[in-house]
Amino acid sequence: MAEVNKSTIKTLIEYIATSLVEQPKSVKVRESHKENYTVMELSVSAEDLGKVIGKNGQTARAIRTLVNAAASKAGEKIIFEIKE
């Protein structure tokens, strides 16, 4: 089984987002480090924002759940945010 780390989690977010949007070239994941955690911030085109958020935030919540599971497996504290 492949090792899970911040790089693979970032790749996971990019893969999910590009699969959902109409403009995959606009997908960007920015990583910033805070004191004891990492923030992964997803940005997409304005037209695709609703697709990654989903109805009542269900898609965003599902992505966040996957990120949290992967981060837990990697022993990392990662906060996932969607930039509006």
N, C-alpha and C positions, 0 to 999 in steps of 0.2 A: 504494500500500500504506500502511496506517495506521502511524503511529509507535508504537513500543512504549516504554512508560515504567512507572514503579511503579504508577501508577493503573490502567493496563490490565492489569497482572499481578495486582493485587488483584482486579479485576473478573473475570479469568479464574478465579482460585481460587474466588471466590464462585459463579460460574456452574457450575463442575464440581461443587462440593460440594452446591449446591442441587438439582442434577440427580440426585444419588445418594441423598439422604436422604429420610426420611418426613416430617420436620418442617423444611421449608426456612426457616421464620421464625426458627429457632434458630441458623442459620448466621451466624457473625461472623468477620471477618478483621481482626485487630489488627495494625497496623504500628508497629514501633518501630525507632529508628535507633541504631546502635552507632557505634563509631569510623569504620570504613571499610566497613560493610555494613548492610543492612536486614534485619530479621527480620519475616516475615509469619507470624503465628500464627493457625491456623484452630481455631475451637471450634464444636462441634455438640452436640446433646443426647446424653446418655449412651446412649440407645437406638440412636442413629445412628452412634456411634463406630466400630463394627465395619464399617459400610458404607464409610466413608472410609478405613479402614485396609486392609480387604480381606484375603483369605486369604494368610497368610504375608507381609502387608505389601505385596502387589503393587499395590493401588490407590494407596496412599500413595506408593510408589516411582514409579508412573507420573505422579502429580500433581507430584512433586518434579522428575522429568525435564522435564516441560513448563515448570515454573517456571524451572528452570535454563536451558533453551533460550531462553525469552523474556527472562530477565535478561541472558543473554549478548548477545542481539541489541540490547538496550537499553544495553549497556555498564555494567550494574549488578551488584553482588554482593548476592544475596538468599538468605537462608536460610529454608527453609520448614519450619514445625513444626506438629504437630497437638497441641493441648492436650487432655490427658486429664482 
